[in-house]
């Protein structure tokens, strides 16, 4: 049975890539119901446009700001804003000039395995679309080309 725990700042399961991901509450902590992560992205960082066919994803902005592209909508995210993304919604986060620091909740909790697999890749393999997309797909994440659609 999972136990109560405290996770201090700069702690958790840490995955360092172009952004830093700290998994604070693991899938094992919640019997697979969800995961809670802290993501720190430098200025200009852009996630790959993607969607999750079966997972909900929620972002809460702690510091900085970013452009959030959610389906056909675009938002300027600032401290205190919350964004909820239901399954199947294409999305992308583009950090602003001060970067962004967010708390994220994934449900069900299946994404830490993807962070682990992506971090294990070489920088060249992570940059390669086909390689990264194949790893992401194994973990219920579909990378999307030509997003947002309005820019085509």
MDTraj code that builds the backbone (N, CA, C; nanometers):
import mdtraj as md
import numpy as np

residues = "UNK UNK UNK UNK UNK UNK UNK UNK UNK UNK UNK UNK UNK UNK UNK UNK UNK UNK UNK UNK UNK UNK UNK UNK UNK UNK UNK UNK UNK UNK UNK UNK UNK UNK UNK UNK UNK UNK UNK UNK UNK UNK UNK UNK UNK UNK UNK UNK UNK UNK UNK UNK UNK UNK UNK UNK UNK UNK UNK UNK UNK UNK UNK UNK UNK UNK UNK UNK UNK UNK UNK UNK UNK UNK UNK UNK UNK UNK UNK UNK UNK UNK UNK UNK UNK UNK UNK UNK UNK UNK UNK UNK UNK UNK UNK UNK UNK UNK UNK UNK UNK UNK UNK UNK UNK UNK UNK UNK UNK UNK UNK UNK UNK UNK UNK UNK UNK UNK UNK UNK UNK UNK UNK UNK UNK UNK UNK UNK UNK UNK UNK UNK UNK UNK UNK UNK UNK UNK UNK UNK UNK UNK UNK UNK UNK UNK UNK UNK UNK UNK UNK UNK".split()
xyz = np.array([
    [0.0839, -0.1186, 0.0000],
    [0.0000, 0.0000, 0.0000],
    [0.0884, 0.1249, 0.0000],
    [0.0585, 0.2220, -0.0860],
    [0.1380, 0.3452, -0.0889],
    [0.1345, 0.4167, 0.0459],
    [0.2444, 0.4873, 0.0743],
    [0.2574, 0.5605, 0.1993],
    [0.2611, 0.7102, 0.1724],
    [0.2215, 0.7869, 0.2729],
    [0.2338, 0.9324, 0.2651],
    [0.3818, 0.9671, 0.2548],
    [0.4111, 1.0784, 0.1893],
    [0.5510, 1.1186, 0.1771],
    [0.5615, 1.2692, 0.1584],
    [0.6811, 1.3195, 0.1827],
    [0.7156, 1.4586, 0.1558],
    [0.8253, 1.4568, 0.0510],
    [0.8142, 1.5436, -0.0480],
    [0.9180, 1.5575, -0.1496],
    [0.9611, 1.7034, -0.1490],
    [1.0851, 1.7276, -0.1142],
    [1.1352, 1.8642, -0.1042],
    [1.1681, 1.9219, -0.2421],
    [1.1884, 2.0518, -0.2441],
    [1.2309, 2.1188, -0.3664],
    [1.3587, 2.0532, -0.4177],
    [1.3714, 2.0426, -0.5471],
    [1.4865, 1.9803, -0.6138],
    [1.4960, 1.8305, -0.5871],
    [1.3892, 1.7696, -0.5387],
    [1.3862, 1.6255, -0.5175],
    [1.2777, 1.5629, -0.6041],
    [1.2791, 1.4312, -0.6051],
    [1.1889, 1.3519, -0.6876],
    [1.2742, 1.2723, -0.7848],
    [1.2105, 1.1988, -0.8718],
    [1.2840, 1.1296, -0.9784],
    [1.3132, 1.2333, -1.0859],
    [1.4406, 1.2618, -1.1095],
    [1.4796, 1.3752, -1.1943],
    [1.5229, 1.3272, -1.3320],
    [1.4649, 1.3913, -1.4346],
    [1.4982, 1.3627, -1.5743],
    [1.5404, 1.4940, -1.6380],
    [1.6709, 1.5058, -1.6678],
    [1.7257, 1.6297, -1.7236],
    [1.7482, 1.6121, -1.8735],
    [1.6844, 1.7010, -1.9492],
    [1.7032, 1.7058, -2.0941],
    [1.7109, 1.8542, -2.1294],
    [1.6434, 1.8974, -2.2339],
    [1.6380, 2.0409, -2.2637],
    [1.5590, 2.1131, -2.1546],
    [1.4719, 2.0399, -2.0878],
    [1.3968, 2.0869, -1.9721],
    [1.4260, 1.9910, -1.8570],
    [1.3982, 2.0328, -1.7362],
    [1.4176, 1.9453, -1.6207],
    [1.2814, 1.9012, -1.5701],
    [1.2649, 1.7694, -1.5545],
    [1.1394, 1.7121, -1.5076],
    [1.1661, 1.6411, -1.3754],
    [1.0898, 1.6784, -1.2733],
    [1.0997, 1.6167, -1.1419],
    [0.9680, 1.5439, -1.1164],
    [0.9691, 1.4120, -1.1154],
    [0.8478, 1.3372, -1.0848],
    [0.8383, 1.3295, -0.9331],
    [0.7417, 1.4001, -0.8772],
    [0.7268, 1.4147, -0.7319],
    [0.6378, 1.3059, -0.6724],
    [0.5283, 1.2745, -0.7415],
    [0.4370, 1.1683, -0.7008],
    [0.4323, 1.0700, -0.8168],
    [0.4797, 0.9486, -0.7929],
    [0.4898, 0.8494, -0.9004],
    [0.3601, 0.7710, -0.9149],
    [0.3519, 0.7024, -1.0258],
    [0.2385, 0.6138, -1.0491],
    [0.2281, 0.5099, -0.9369],
    [0.3424, 0.4628, -0.8896],
    [0.3437, 0.3674, -0.7790],
    [0.2873, 0.4247, -0.6502],
    [0.3007, 0.5560, -0.6324],
    [0.2463, 0.6218, -0.5132],
    [0.0941, 0.6275, -0.5144],
    [0.0346, 0.6153, -0.6352],
    [-0.1106, 0.6346, -0.6496],
    [-0.1807, 0.5113, -0.7090],
    [-0.1115, 0.3987, -0.7067],
    [-0.1661, 0.2771, -0.7694],
    [-0.2052, 0.3023, -0.9150],
    [-0.1264, 0.3876, -0.9828],
    [-0.1469, 0.4137, -1.1248],
    [-0.2492, 0.5200, -1.1582],
    [-0.3138, 0.5785, -1.0589],
    [-0.4194, 0.6758, -1.0860],
    [-0.3675, 0.8044, -1.1505],
    [-0.2524, 0.8537, -1.1038],
    [-0.1968, 0.9776, -1.1583],
    [-0.0512, 0.9902, -1.1164],
    [0.0162, 1.0896, -1.1781],
    [0.1518, 1.1307, -1.1415],
    [0.1510, 1.2823, -1.1270],
    [0.2363, 1.3336, -1.0390],
    [0.2536, 1.4780, -1.0250],
    [0.3997, 1.5089, -1.0540],
    [0.4209, 1.6022, -1.1461],
    [0.5560, 1.6384, -1.1888],
    [0.5756, 1.7885, -1.1775],
    [0.6995, 1.8271, -1.1557],
    [0.7394, 1.9666, -1.1607],
    [0.8298, 1.9795, -1.2823],
    [0.7955, 2.0702, -1.3729],
    [0.8754, 2.0895, -1.4937],
    [0.9332, 2.2298, -1.4928],
    [1.0636, 2.2378, -1.5220],
    [1.1339, 2.3649, -1.5310],
    [1.1910, 2.3766, -1.6718],
    [1.1439, 2.4754, -1.7450],
    [1.1846, 2.4936, -1.8847],
    [1.2557, 2.6275, -1.8998],
    [1.3700, 2.6292, -1.9674],
    [1.4395, 2.7558, -1.9892],
    [1.3667, 2.8414, -2.0932],
    [1.4042, 2.9673, -2.0999],
    [1.3473, 3.0588, -2.1990],
    [1.3589, 2.9985, -2.3384],
    [1.2511, 3.0077, -2.4139],
    [1.2509, 2.9602, -2.5517],
    [1.2270, 2.8113, -2.5697],
    [1.2262, 2.7338, -2.4618],
    [1.2004, 2.5901, -2.4752],
    [1.0624, 2.5683, -2.5365],
    [1.0532, 2.4733, -2.6274],
    [0.9242, 2.4367, -2.6872],
    [0.9090, 2.2853, -2.6822],
    [0.7998, 2.2401, -2.6229],
    [0.7722, 2.0965, -2.6252],
    [0.7385, 2.0568, -2.7681],
    [0.7560, 1.9292, -2.7996],
    [0.7096, 1.8801, -2.9293],
    [0.5574, 1.8881, -2.9297],
    [0.4977, 1.9339, -3.0379],
    [0.3513, 1.9274, -3.0451],
    [0.3096, 1.7805, -3.0339],
    [0.2137, 1.7540, -2.9475],
    [0.1749, 1.6146, -2.9234],
    [0.0347, 1.6077, -2.8657],
    [-0.0122, 1.4844, -2.8484],
    [-0.1383, 1.4598, -2.7786],
    [-0.1303, 1.3234, -2.7128],
    [-0.2173, 1.3041, -2.6151],
    [-0.2244, 1.1788, -2.5406],
    [-0.3624, 1.1178, -2.5657],
    [-0.3713, 1.0037, -2.6351],
    [-0.5023, 0.9460, -2.6653],
    [-0.5840, 0.9081, -2.5422],
    [-0.5176, 0.8721, -2.4315],
    [-0.5906, 0.8207, -2.3153],
    [-0.5645, 0.8941, -2.1851],
    [-0.4783, 0.9937, -2.1854],
    [-0.4393, 1.0598, -2.0602],
    [-0.4897, 1.2030, -2.0532],
    [-0.5269, 1.2428, -1.9332],
    [-0.5528, 1.3832, -1.9018],
    [-0.4202, 1.4438, -1.8583],
    [-0.4017, 1.5710, -1.8893],
    [-0.2799, 1.6418, -1.8490],
    [-0.3221, 1.7800, -1.8003],
    [-0.2734, 1.8190, -1.6838],
    [-0.3083, 1.9483, -1.6269],
    [-0.1804, 2.0210, -1.5881],
    [-0.1716, 2.1490, -1.6249],
    [-0.0559, 2.2325, -1.5949],
    [-0.0993, 2.3459, -1.5016],
    [-0.0175, 2.3751, -1.4014],
    [-0.0378, 2.4911, -1.3154],
    [0.0918, 2.5707, -1.3172],
    [0.0856, 2.6965, -1.3584],
    [0.2044, 2.7797, -1.3741],
    [0.2474, 2.8358, -1.2376],
    [0.3710, 2.8014, -1.1979],
    [0.4274, 2.8470, -1.0709],
    [0.5123, 2.9722, -1.0860],
    [0.5933, 2.9780, -1.1937],
    [0.6834, 3.0913, -1.2203],
    [0.6934, 3.1093, -1.3702],
    [0.7262, 3.2312, -1.4122],
    [0.7491, 3.2576, -1.5536],
    [0.6197, 3.2549, -1.6326],
    [0.6327, 3.2178, -1.7588],
    [0.5159, 3.2143, -1.8458],
    [0.5467, 3.1417, -1.9745],
    [0.4414, 3.1154, -2.0508],
    [0.4570, 3.0425, -2.1762],
    [0.3340, 3.0618, -2.2626],
    [0.3515, 3.0323, -2.3887],
    [0.2394, 3.0242, -2.4809],
    [0.1900, 2.8802, -2.4755],
    [0.0612, 2.8620, -2.4530],
    [-0.0013, 2.7297, -2.4522],
    [-0.0886, 2.7176, -2.5753],
    [-0.0552, 2.6249, -2.6614],
    [-0.1352, 2.5945, -2.7793],
    [-0.2145, 2.4685, -2.7467],
    [-0.3459, 2.4830, -2.7392],
    [-0.4346, 2.3727, -2.7005],
    [-0.5395, 2.3560, -2.8084],
    [-0.5240, 2.2534, -2.8924],
    [-0.6152, 2.2379, -3.0055],
    [-0.6051, 2.3601, -3.0949],
    [-0.7187, 2.4238, -3.1207],
    [-0.7209, 2.5440, -3.2054],
    [-0.7058, 2.6729, -3.1257],
    [-0.6870, 2.6627, -2.9956],
    [-0.6805, 2.7809, -2.9099],
    [-0.5371, 2.8097, -2.8656],
    [-0.5090, 2.9386, -2.8445],
    [-0.3777, 2.9823, -2.7982],
    [-0.3960, 3.0733, -2.6777],
    [-0.3153, 3.0479, -2.5734],
    [-0.3244, 3.1250, -2.4494],
    [-0.1850, 3.1684, -2.4061],
    [-0.1774, 3.2867, -2.3434],
    [-0.0557, 3.3294, -2.2770],
    [-0.0683, 3.2879, -2.1313],
    [0.0074, 3.1855, -2.0917],
    [0.0005, 3.1356, -1.9552],
    [0.0898, 3.2158, -1.8637],
    [0.0352, 3.2531, -1.7485],
    [0.1096, 3.3314, -1.6494],
    [0.0933, 3.2671, -1.5121],
    [0.1697, 3.3151, -1.4163],
    [0.1667, 3.2608, -1.2808],
    [0.0226, 3.2536, -1.2302],
    [-0.0110, 3.1368, -1.1788],
    [-0.1440, 3.1143, -1.1230],
    [-0.2440, 3.0545, -1.2197],
    [-0.2114, 3.0525, -1.3497],
    [-0.3033, 2.9954, -1.4483],
    [-0.2966, 2.8430, -1.4450],
    [-0.4100, 2.7812, -1.4719],
    [-0.4203, 2.6361, -1.4820],
    [-0.4769, 2.6012, -1.6188],
    [-0.4184, 2.4997, -1.6814],
    [-0.4638, 2.4513, -1.8108],
    [-0.4912, 2.3021, -1.7992],
    [-0.6121, 2.2611, -1.8352],
    [-0.6458, 2.1189, -1.8348],
    [-0.6619, 2.0728, -1.9787],
    [-0.5985, 1.9603, -2.0115],
    [-0.5977, 1.9090, -2.1487],
    [-0.6559, 1.7678, -2.1480],
    [-0.7774, 1.7515, -2.2015],
    [-0.8374, 1.6180, -2.2057],
    [-0.7690, 1.5288, -2.3091],
    [-0.7885, 1.3976, -2.2988],
    [-0.7296, 1.3055, -2.3970],
    [-0.7667, 1.3460, -2.5397],
    [-0.6706, 1.3280, -2.6308],
    [-0.6935, 1.3546, -2.7726],
    [-0.6763, 1.4983, -2.8156],
    [-0.6413, 1.5888, -2.7242],
    [-0.6261, 1.7306, -2.7573],
    [-0.4807, 1.7596, -2.7936],
    [-0.4547, 1.8004, -2.9188],
    [-0.3172, 1.8380, -2.9554],
    [-0.2751, 1.9596, -2.8735],
    [-0.1483, 1.9612, -2.8304],
    [-0.1015, 2.0740, -2.7509],
    [0.0495, 2.0901, -2.7598],
    [0.0914, 2.2108, -2.7236],
    [0.2332, 2.2453, -2.7202],
    [0.2507, 2.3594, -2.6216],
    [0.3639, 2.3594, -2.5510],
    [0.3991, 2.4666, -2.4582],
    [0.5293, 2.5287, -2.5066],
    [0.5302, 2.6620, -2.5204],
    [0.6492, 2.7346, -2.5645],
    [0.6843, 2.8362, -2.4558],
    [0.7952, 2.8107, -2.3865],
    [0.8351, 2.8948, -2.2729],
    [0.8636, 3.0375, -2.3175],
    [0.8275, 3.1316, -2.2313],
    [0.8515, 3.2730, -2.2572],
    [0.9948, 3.3129, -2.2278],
    [1.0200, 3.4439, -2.2296],
    [1.1572, 3.4943, -2.2167],
    [1.2168, 3.4752, -2.0776],
    [1.1366, 3.4378, -1.9786],
    [1.1881, 3.4067, -1.8444],
    [1.1782, 3.2572, -1.8148],
    [1.1423, 3.1782, -1.9156],
    [1.1210, 3.0363, -1.8939],
    [0.9889, 3.0130, -1.8238],
    [0.9647, 2.8887, -1.7870],
    [0.8421, 2.8554, -1.7147],
    [0.8710, 2.7416, -1.6177],
    [0.8035, 2.7484, -1.5066],
    [0.8147, 2.6489, -1.3993],
    [0.6704, 2.6083, -1.3705],
    [0.6379, 2.4792, -1.3905],
    [0.4997, 2.4332, -1.3812],
    [0.4876, 2.3095, -1.2943],
    [0.3722, 2.2937, -1.2361],
    [0.3327, 2.1688, -1.1728],
    [0.2382, 2.1005, -1.2704],
    [0.2583, 1.9712, -1.2931],
    [0.1754, 1.8985, -1.3895],
    [0.1196, 1.7729, -1.3254],
    [-0.0029, 1.7401, -1.3635],
    [-0.0665, 1.6172, -1.3190],
    [-0.1050, 1.5382, -1.4432],
    [-0.0662, 1.4106, -1.4475],
    [-0.1003, 1.3189, -1.5559],
    [-0.1893, 1.2092, -1.5000],
    [-0.2985, 1.1821, -1.5694],
    [-0.3878, 1.0760, -1.5245],
    [-0.4415, 0.9991, -1.6447],
    [-0.4329, 0.8657, -1.6436],
    [-0.3628, 0.7860, -1.5433],
    [-0.2122, 0.8083, -1.5507],
    [-0.1435, 0.7640, -1.4471],
    [-0.0003, 0.7895, -1.4327],
    [0.0841, 0.6942, -1.5159],
    [0.1143, 0.7358, -1.6392],
    [0.1922, 0.6485, -1.7291],
    [0.3087, 0.7190, -1.7972],
    [0.3358, 0.8447, -1.7624],
    [0.4341, 0.9199, -1.8408],
    [0.5773, 0.9134, -1.7894],
    [0.5982, 0.8766, -1.6638],
    [0.7355, 0.8730, -1.6140],
    [0.8212, 0.7762, -1.6952],
    [0.7635, 0.6656, -1.7373],
    [0.8395, 0.5699, -1.8189],
    [0.8876, 0.6362, -1.9482],
    [0.8067, 0.7253, -2.0054],
    [0.8491, 0.7972, -2.1259],
    [0.9646, 0.8920, -2.0928],
    [0.9555, 0.9643, -1.9816],
    [1.0663, 1.0540, -1.9434],
    [1.1949, 0.9731, -1.9283],
    [1.1837, 0.8579, -1.8670],
    [1.3006, 0.7725, -1.8465],
    [1.3592, 0.7265, -1.9801],
    [1.2728, 0.6792, -2.0708],
    [1.3210, 0.6320, -2.2014],
    [1.3785, 0.7455, -2.2848],
    [1.3148, 0.8624, -2.2827],
    [1.3657, 0.9763, -2.3596],
    [1.5003, 1.0235, -2.3045],
    [1.5143, 1.0265, -2.1738],
    [1.6392, 1.0706, -2.1125],
    [1.7526, 0.9745, -2.1452],
    [1.7209, 0.8468, -2.1618],
    [1.8233, 0.7462, -2.1944],
    [1.8753, 0.7594, -2.3374],
    [1.8002, 0.8265, -2.4252],
    [1.8447, 0.8457, -2.5636],
    [1.9611, 0.9446, -2.5686],
    [2.0423, 0.9338, -2.6711],
    [2.1441, 1.0357, -2.6947],
    [2.0745, 1.1644, -2.7387],
    [2.1430, 1.2757, -2.7284],
    [2.0858, 1.4031, -2.7727],
    [2.0484, 1.3957, -2.9205],
    [2.1308, 1.3274, -2.9992],
    [2.1022, 1.3141, -3.1427],
    [1.9752, 1.2330, -3.1658],
    [1.9586, 1.1240, -3.0910],
    [1.8375, 1.0430, -3.1071],
    [1.7141, 1.1176, -3.0602],
    [1.7248, 1.1960, -2.9523],
    [1.6111, 1.2749, -2.9060],
    [1.5716, 1.3787, -3.0101],
    [1.6696, 1.4328, -3.0816],
    [1.6420, 1.5343, -3.1836],
    [1.5828, 1.4739, -3.3103],
    [1.6056, 1.3434, -3.3319],
    [1.5543, 1.2760, -3.4513],
    [1.4046, 1.2499, -3.4355],
    [1.3247, 1.3061, -3.5270],
    [1.1786, 1.2968, -3.5187],
    [1.1321, 1.1511, -3.5103],
    [1.1783, 1.0661, -3.6004],
    [1.1293, 0.9280, -3.6053],
    [1.1623, 0.8518, -3.4769],
    [1.2827, 0.8689, -3.4266],
    [1.3233, 0.7984, -3.3047],
    [1.2420, 0.8466, -3.1849],
    [1.2361, 0.9763, -3.1662],
    [1.1600, 1.0315, -3.0529],
    [1.0126, 0.9985, -3.0604],
    [0.9545, 1.0079, -3.1804],
    [0.8122, 0.9770, -3.1967],
    [0.7829, 0.8311, -3.1650],
    [0.8740, 0.7426, -3.2014],
    [0.8541, 0.6000, -3.1726],
    [0.8579, 0.5742, -3.0221],
    [0.9504, 0.6375, -2.9519],
    [0.9566, 0.6218, -2.8063],
    [0.8299, 0.6792, -2.7427],
    [0.7904, 0.7979, -2.7854],
    [0.6707, 0.8615, -2.7298],
    [0.5466, 0.7736, -2.7510],
    [0.5342, 0.7182, -2.8692],
    [0.4166, 0.6366, -2.9020],
    [0.4044, 0.5153, -2.8092],
    [0.5187, 0.4585, -2.7695],
    [0.5174, 0.3458, -2.6746],
    [0.4516, 0.3839, -2.5424],
    [0.4467, 0.5143, -2.5155],
    [0.3988, 0.5640, -2.3866],
    [0.2754, 0.6531, -2.4014],
    [0.1903, 0.6206, -2.4988],
    [0.0614, 0.6889, -2.5131],
    [0.0753, 0.8382, -2.5424],
    [0.1806, 0.8736, -2.6165],
    [0.2018, 1.0122, -2.6571],
    [0.2294, 1.0129, -2.8066],
    [0.1502, 1.0880, -2.8802],
    [0.1629, 1.0943, -3.0265],
    [0.2156, 1.2320, -3.0643],
    [0.3351, 1.2346, -3.1247],
    [0.3887, 1.3615, -3.1750],
    [0.3120, 1.4010, -3.3005],
    [0.2913, 1.5307, -3.3175],
    [0.2101, 1.5815, -3.4280],
    [0.2928, 1.6771, -3.5125],
    [0.2978, 1.6491, -3.6414],
    [0.3628, 1.7417, -3.7348],
    [0.2605, 1.8469, -3.7762],
    [0.3094, 1.9607, -3.8245],
    [0.2239, 2.0674, -3.8768],
    [0.1209, 2.1144, -3.7753],
    [0.1657, 2.1425, -3.6569],
    [0.0778, 2.1973, -3.5528],
    [0.1381, 2.3282, -3.5062],
    [0.0611, 2.4302, -3.4849],
    [-0.0854, 2.4310, -3.4960],
    [-0.1302, 2.4365, -3.6406],
    [-0.2515, 2.3889, -3.6609],
    [-0.3067, 2.3816, -3.7977],
    [-0.3190, 2.5183, -3.8620],
    [-0.3425, 2.6214, -3.7809],
    [-0.3618, 2.7566, -3.8354],
    [-0.2353, 2.8109, -3.9025],
    [-0.1198, 2.7507, -3.8748],
    [0.0041, 2.8012, -3.9336],
    [0.0346, 2.7364, -4.0678],
    [-0.0497, 2.6460, -4.1128],
    [-0.0245, 2.5771, -4.2406],
    [-0.0592, 2.6638, -4.3582],
])
top = md.Topology()
chain = top.add_chain()
for i, resn in enumerate(residues, 1):
    res = top.add_residue(resn, chain, resSeq=i)
    for name in ("N", "CA", "C"):
        top.add_atom(name, md.element.get_by_symbol(name[0]), res)
traj = md.Trajectory(xyz[None], top)
